[in-house]
Protein backbone atom coordinates (compact mmCIF):
# COMPACT_ATOMS: atom_id res chain seq x y z
CA UNK A 1 0.00 0.00 0.00
CA UNK A 2 1.28 3.41 -0.94
CA UNK A 3 0.14 6.79 0.33
CA UNK A 4 -0.09 8.54 -3.04
CA UNK A 5 0.15 12.06 -1.63
CA UNK A 6 3.19 11.14 0.47
CA UNK A 7 4.81 9.54 -2.59
CA UNK A 8 4.18 12.64 -4.69
CA UNK A 9 5.69 14.85 -1.98
CA UNK A 10 8.75 12.62 -1.58
CA UNK A 11 9.33 12.52 -5.33
CA UNK A 12 8.81 16.28 -5.74
CA UNK A 13 11.25 16.99 -2.89
CA UNK A 14 13.70 14.41 -4.31
CA UNK A 15 13.70 12.42 -1.07
CA UNK A 16 13.02 9.52 -3.42
CA UNK A 17 15.04 9.47 -6.63
CA UNK A 18 12.26 8.07 -8.76
CA UNK A 19 9.37 5.68 -9.09
CA UNK A 20 8.11 3.26 -11.71
CA UNK A 21 4.41 2.61 -11.26
CA UNK A 22 1.95 0.37 -13.06
CA UNK A 23 -0.77 0.69 -10.42
CA UNK A 24 -2.03 3.98 -9.02
CA UNK A 25 -4.66 4.52 -6.35
CA UNK A 26 -7.89 5.72 -7.91
CA UNK A 27 -7.28 4.34 -11.40
CA UNK A 28 -8.17 5.12 -14.08
CA UNK A 29 -7.71 8.66 -12.77
CA UNK A 30 -4.08 9.56 -12.10
CA UNK A 31 -3.27 12.65 -10.05
CA UNK A 32 -1.98 15.48 -12.25
CA UNK A 33 0.82 16.13 -9.73
CA UNK A 34 2.10 12.60 -10.33
CA UNK A 35 1.93 12.94 -14.11
CA UNK A 36 3.91 16.19 -14.04
CA UNK A 37 6.94 14.77 -12.21
CA UNK A 38 10.01 14.06 -14.34
CA UNK A 39 11.19 11.29 -12.02
CA UNK A 40 8.15 9.02 -12.49
CA UNK A 41 7.52 6.39 -15.13
CA UNK A 42 3.88 5.38 -15.47
CA UNK A 43 2.90 2.26 -17.38
CA UNK A 44 -0.46 0.61 -17.95
CA UNK A 45 -1.36 -2.01 -15.37
CA UNK A 46 0.15 -4.96 -17.20
CA UNK A 47 1.93 -7.02 -14.54
CA UNK A 48 -0.50 -9.89 -15.01
CA UNK A 49 0.25 -10.19 -18.73
CA UNK A 50 3.53 -12.08 -18.53
CA UNK A 51 3.54 -15.55 -20.13
CA UNK A 52 3.90 -17.07 -16.65
CA UNK A 53 0.94 -15.12 -15.26
CA UNK A 54 -1.27 -16.00 -18.22
CA UNK A 55 -0.33 -19.69 -17.93
CA UNK A 56 -1.11 -19.65 -14.20
CA UNK A 57 -4.48 -17.99 -14.86
CA UNK A 58 -5.41 -20.60 -17.47
CA UNK A 59 -4.31 -23.44 -15.16
CA UNK A 60 -6.38 -22.03 -12.29
CA UNK A 61 -9.42 -21.69 -14.55
CA UNK A 62 -9.06 -25.31 -15.66
CA UNK A 63 -8.76 -26.50 -12.06
CA UNK A 64 -11.85 -24.50 -11.06
CA UNK A 65 -13.85 -25.71 -14.07
CA UNK A 66 -12.85 -29.32 -13.42
CA UNK A 67 -13.91 -29.04 -9.78
CA UNK A 68 -17.19 -27.31 -10.66
CA UNK A 69 -18.24 -29.88 -13.25
CA UNK A 70 -17.28 -32.71 -10.89
CA UNK A 71 -19.62 -31.28 -8.27
CA UNK A 72 -16.78 -30.27 -5.97
CA UNK A 73 -16.07 -26.84 -4.44
CA UNK A 74 -14.06 -24.55 -6.68
CA UNK A 75 -10.64 -23.39 -5.53
CA UNK A 76 -11.37 -19.68 -5.83
CA UNK A 77 -15.09 -19.01 -5.23
CA UNK A 78 -16.51 -15.55 -5.84
CA UNK A 79 -18.43 -14.36 -2.83
CA UNK A 80 -21.65 -12.40 -3.19
CA UNK A 81 -20.92 -8.75 -2.41
CA UNK A 82 -24.45 -8.24 -1.06
CA UNK A 83 -25.05 -8.96 2.62
CA UNK A 84 -27.37 -11.86 3.29
CA UNK A 85 -30.95 -10.96 4.12
CA UNK A 86 -31.99 -11.67 7.70
C-alpha positions as CSV (number, residue, x, y, z in Angstrom):
1,X,0.0,0.0,0.0
2,X,1.3,3.4,-0.9
3,X,0.1,6.8,0.3
4,X,-0.1,8.5,-3.0
5,X,0.1,12.1,-1.6
6,X,3.2,11.1,0.5
7,X,4.8,9.5,-2.6
8,X,4.2,12.6,-4.7
9,X,5.7,14.9,-2.0
10,X,8.7,12.6,-1.6
11,X,9.3,12.5,-5.3
12,X,8.8,16.3,-5.7
13,X,11.2,17.0,-2.9
14,X,13.7,14.4,-4.3
15,X,13.7,12.4,-1.1
16,X,13.0,9.5,-3.4
17,X,15.0,9.5,-6.6
18,X,12.3,8.1,-8.8
19,X,9.4,5.7,-9.1
20,X,8.1,3.3,-11.7
21,X,4.4,2.6,-11.3
22,X,2.0,0.4,-13.1
23,X,-0.8,0.7,-10.4
24,X,-2.0,4.0,-9.0
25,X,-4.7,4.5,-6.3
26,X,-7.9,5.7,-7.9
27,X,-7.3,4.3,-11.4
28,X,-8.2,5.1,-14.1
29,X,-7.7,8.7,-12.8
30,X,-4.1,9.6,-12.1
31,X,-3.3,12.7,-10.0
32,X,-2.0,15.5,-12.2
33,X,0.8,16.1,-9.7
34,X,2.1,12.6,-10.3
35,X,1.9,12.9,-14.1
36,X,3.9,16.2,-14.0
37,X,6.9,14.8,-12.2
38,X,10.0,14.1,-14.3
39,X,11.2,11.3,-12.0
40,X,8.2,9.0,-12.5
41,X,7.5,6.4,-15.1
42,X,3.9,5.4,-15.5
43,X,2.9,2.3,-17.4
44,X,-0.5,0.6,-17.9
45,X,-1.4,-2.0,-15.4
46,X,0.2,-5.0,-17.2
47,X,1.9,-7.0,-14.5
48,X,-0.5,-9.9,-15.0
49,X,0.3,-10.2,-18.7
50,X,3.5,-12.1,-18.5
51,X,3.5,-15.5,-20.1
52,X,3.9,-17.1,-16.7
53,X,0.9,-15.1,-15.3
54,X,-1.3,-16.0,-18.2
55,X,-0.3,-19.7,-17.9
56,X,-1.1,-19.6,-14.2
57,X,-4.5,-18.0,-14.9
58,X,-5.4,-20.6,-17.5
59,X,-4.3,-23.4,-15.2
60,X,-6.4,-22.0,-12.3
61,X,-9.4,-21.7,-14.5
62,X,-9.1,-25.3,-15.7
63,X,-8.8,-26.5,-12.1
64,X,-11.8,-24.5,-11.1
65,X,-13.8,-25.7,-14.1
66,X,-12.9,-29.3,-13.4
67,X,-13.9,-29.0,-9.8
68,X,-17.2,-27.3,-10.7
69,X,-18.2,-29.9,-13.2
70,X,-17.3,-32.7,-10.9
71,X,-19.6,-31.3,-8.3
72,X,-16.8,-30.3,-6.0
73,X,-16.1,-26.8,-4.4
74,X,-14.1,-24.6,-6.7
75,X,-10.6,-23.4,-5.5
76,X,-11.4,-19.7,-5.8
77,X,-15.1,-19.0,-5.2
78,X,-16.5,-15.5,-5.8
79,X,-18.4,-14.4,-2.8
80,X,-21.7,-12.4,-3.2
81,X,-20.9,-8.7,-2.4
82,X,-24.4,-8.2,-1.1
83,X,-25.0,-9.0,2.6
84,X,-27.4,-11.9,3.3
85,X,-31.0,-11.0,4.1
86,X,-32.0,-11.7,7.7
